[in-house]
Structures are given as structure tokens and as C-alpha cells.
Amino acid sequence: EIVLTQSPATLSLSPGERATLSCRASQSVSSYLAWYQQKPGQAPRLLIYDASNRATGIPARFSGSGSGTDFTLTISSLEPEDFAVYYCQQRSNWWMYTFGQGTKLEIK
Amino acid sequence: EVQLVESGGGLVQPGGSLRLSCAASGFTFSSYWMSWVRQAPGKGLEWVANIKQDGSEKYYVDSVKGRFTISRDNAKNSLYLQMNSLRAEDTAVYYCARDSQLGGVYYFDYWGQGTLVTVSS
């Protein structure tokens, strides 16, 4: 089973700053990795798929990069609505999905 | 507009059973794999099970194998999760999610709002 490890657990930043979130896989997942955003009391929302493709309707300030085992989600300039928990996710064994433990992005 | 609406959650005693439903609309339900994903209170996301378009293939996370059964009724645009022998550790919000092949593999592109299952005596 592929394990995804996200860092940091919590990231404290101010609006307007740049956020960099990391996700590391225990073995290569090629570029088959997604990022989701979850706000309190809401369902997750797909932001990025295949490591670097923005999902429909996702603002350009969100970008993803990486391949193999190391991936990054970057938010270029934080808006107040971006403070949330972010999860990475991959699909292994072609039918099983796993998630990272999440990074909480909080207002400093 | 794609909509997924879960129902059927509630309080159940350990060892009990519960059946969750997910009503889908706004897309051709029979064309998609579908999944259940859960989230324990204050914890992260855990994929639980998924089912192929025609119901011929079903997969489960190890912790629910033999206890949970995923099914679907394409005529009713509905997804189900039958949960038996429930344990305290099954307490979570259960989300219905659509599996879409975007790019290379499948991802969850739409989610319902979730239904809370609490297992407690």
C-alpha cells in the first residue's frame, strides 16, 4: 500500500502570502496525484488532478507540481477563503484510493 | 448541475446495522464508478468502497471487508452502502463521491454533503 505523507501538519500564513504544501509518496505514483480542499462543515473539493491540472472552476492562483514521489501544491497569493485543510490523494492497485493526513492552512 | 445527496445516517448501537443511500442527479449515473468515503470526527479522509458502472466489480478497504456492502440501482440513480456489525471506529461522516477518469486515472470530482453515522451504546 502506498502511503502519502503531507507536510507541514499546520501552516500559518497571512492573506497575500504564498503557500507551499508538500505531499510525499512512499513509492512512485508517476503523476497520478490529486489535491483537495476542505472547509469546516463542507465536503472536499477537487483542486488539482494528475499533479498539475486544475479542476474545473479552480482559480489560477492554485498550482500543482511534481512527479514520482514528491509533490507540491502552491497557492500564489492567499485569499481569505483559501484557509482550509488540504489533502493529497492517489489511486493505487488501480482500484484503491489513499489520502494523505492533511495540512491545515490557518490564518496567522 | 451534478448533485449527490446522502441519507440514512444516525445513531446505532455497536453490532447494529445501517443502510446509507445516495441520490444522484445532473449526470448519467450509469456511466460512472461511484465511491463512499468517510471521515471520522476531527480526522482525515478514508476511502471505503467503490462500485463499477454496472455493479459487476466492487472493492473495499480492508477494515470493512465482510461487514459493508456497496450496491447501486441505475434505474433509480442511487448508490447504497449496507453497513453491518458496526463498531465504534466506524463513526464518521460518510460521503458519496463520483469517480471520474480525468487525465490518467480516476479522481473524485463531485461529492455529496455527507451523512453522519454514530456508533455508540
Interface residues (C-beta under 8 A of the other chain):
Chain A: S30 S31 Y32 A34 Y36 Q38 Q42 A43 P44 R45 L46 Y49 D50 N53 A55 Y87 Q89 R91 W94 W95 M96 Y97 T98 F99 G100 Q101 G102
Chain B: S35 V37 G44 L45 E46 W47 N50 E57 Y59 V61 Y95 L102 G103 G104 V105 Y106 Y107 F108 D109 W111 G112 Q113 G114
